[in-house]
Amino acid sequence: MHPKKYIDYIGMYGPWVSDPGGRGALGTAIKGEHGTYIEIHPLEQLWWTEKKNNTRIYHLNAANDNSGRFNKHSNFDKNHGDLQNLWQTNPMTHTFYVPFSLSLKGQTVSYNLAATSENNTSGSYTDGLEHRLFYKTNHLFTIKEPPGEVVKIDFINVGIDSKAFSKNPQDTIIKGFIKIETMLGNPSGDYAGNLFLTLKERNLT
């Protein structure tokens, strides 16, 4: 699915918990199951990047847990603290933040977002399928999203990189994040779902 030699890093997201394992009849922990190791459980998002020549590919994977164990308070041990928010909500919002850094000195970048797998997406966004980012009169880039309005695209924390600031406007570096949001699960039924995205960032200069 992905050649390992091109991967920059792998990231994961989900509840950061300590699982002592099962409990016996008297409420004592059963030894030898999970121990008390810290773990991400359940895994909700997984991402990695590849770099090939002038193209960087972001693999962005979001999924809802399908075990049925994390969507009600009775699934959790209340004797060791009060649970304010359930891990599994229906629907569940997933958000990815992809950084960018561009020079105004003739640097041109294009983005294309595609869905390689989609199941039970419930977001109904109406922000269009093409998004453009400008700095003053400079067109920085355009990002195209997959059909169906299953994701929402925003640009956040966009501004001049003060550490790379130059008196020459053409040498100015603009940094920020592409925010990609989706929603998984059907509020009236099935809460499971997944959306696997690939974002191709191509340097055209």
URHU-V550977 format. One record per residue. RES is the residue in three letters. OMEGA is omega as a letter, one per 30 degrees, with the letter a starting at -180 (NA if undefined). Layout:
RES	OMEGA
RES	OMEGA
This chain:
MET	l
HIS	l
PRO	a
LYS	a
LYS	a
TYR	a
ILE	l
ASP	a
TYR	l
ILE	l
GLY	a
MET	a
TYR	l
GLY	l
PRO	a
TRP	a
VAL	l
SER	a
ASP	a
PRO	a
GLY	a
GLY	a
ARG	a
GLY	a
ALA	a
LEU	l
GLY	l
THR	a
ALA	l
ILE	a
LYS	l
GLY	l
GLU	a
HIS	a
GLY	l
THR	a
TYR	l
ILE	a
GLU	l
ILE	a
HIS	f
PRO	l
LEU	a
GLU	l
GLN	l
LEU	a
TRP	l
TRP	a
THR	l
GLU	l
LYS	l
LYS	a
ASN	a
ASN	a
THR	l
ARG	a
ILE	l
TYR	l
HIS	a
LEU	a
ASN	l
ALA	a
ALA	l
ASN	l
ASP	a
ASN	a
SER	a
GLY	a
ARG	a
PHE	a
ASN	l
LYS	a
HIS	a
SER	l
ASN	a
PHE	a
ASP	a
LYS	a
ASN	a
HIS	l
GLY	l
ASP	l
LEU	a
GLN	a
ASN	l
LEU	l
TRP	a
GLN	l
THR	a
ASN	f
PRO	l
MET	l
THR	l
HIS	a
THR	l
PHE	l
TYR	a
VAL	a
PRO	l
PHE	l
SER	a
LEU	l
SER	l
LEU	a
LYS	l
GLY	l
GLN	a
THR	a
VAL	l
SER	l
TYR	l
ASN	a
LEU	a
ALA	l
ALA	l
THR	l
SER	a
GLU	l
ASN	l
ASN	l
THR	a
SER	l
GLY	l
SER	a
TYR	a
THR	a
ASP	l
GLY	a
LEU	l
GLU	a
HIS	a
ARG	l
LEU	l
PHE	l
TYR	a
LYS	l
THR	a
ASN	l
HIS	a
LEU	l
PHE	l
THR	l
ILE	l
LYS	a
GLU	a
PRO	a
PRO	l
GLY	l
GLU	a
VAL	l
VAL	l
LYS	a
ILE	l
ASP	l
PHE	a
ILE	l
ASN	a
VAL	l
GLY	l
ILE	l
ASP	a
SER	a
LYS	l
ALA	a
PHE	a
SER	l
LYS	l
ASN	a
PRO	a
GLN	l
ASP	a
THR	l
ILE	l
ILE	a
LYS	l
GLY	a
PHE	l
ILE	a
LYS	a
ILE	a
GLU	l
THR	a
MET	a
LEU	l
GLY	l
ASN	a
PRO	a
SER	a
GLY	a
ASP	a
TYR	l
ALA	l
GLY	l
ASN	l
LEU	l
PHE	a
LEU	l
THR	l
LEU	l
LYS	l
GLU	a
ARG	l
ASN	a
LEU	a
THR	NA
